[in-house]
Amino acid sequence: MQEENENDLTQPQTDTAQEETPILTREEYKSLINRLSRIEGQVRGIKKMMEKDVNCPDIMLQVSAVNAALNSFNKELLSVHLHTYVAENIREGNDEVIDDLMIALYKMMK
């Protein structure tokens, strides 16, 4: 199953906003998956804290840590996207990619 998911993320896919997504390097893929796995573990930890009736401030601190981890994941993913897909399209004269990126950033910042 892991291999199937890996192929989904590393192969070009059709999207309505853009023709294809960048192909992640193996290292980029592993780094992003590792971050997500750590975040999953943190969320499971929060659930266990809730089930054990841990004090709310302690839980809120862990939620804050998960938010920070998700922000770090998003920054890394954005960096990969900028350095690959966006840069390549700008070099080829496709400035529409900037508008697509701005739309995505606006949605992220809601």
Salt bridges, closest charged atoms under 4 A:
GLU6 OE2 - ARG26 NH1 2.07
GLU76 OE1 - ARG35 NE 2.33
